[in-house]
Amino acid sequence: MTKEEIKKSIENSKKELDKDSENFEKSIKDDLASFKKKTMDQI
């Protein structure tokens, strides 16, 4: 692999990790909102 290929691969990995992180964060927030709603419904 050339330096350019490695650099491009690292950039693509970073973009993918950032996207996965955002999706994970959104999923947790959605779960938390759902949990809060269920808890409030029970009260």
Secondary structure by P-SEA (a helix, b strand, c coil): ccaaaaaaaaaaaaaaaaaaaaaaaaaaaaaaaaaaaaaaaac
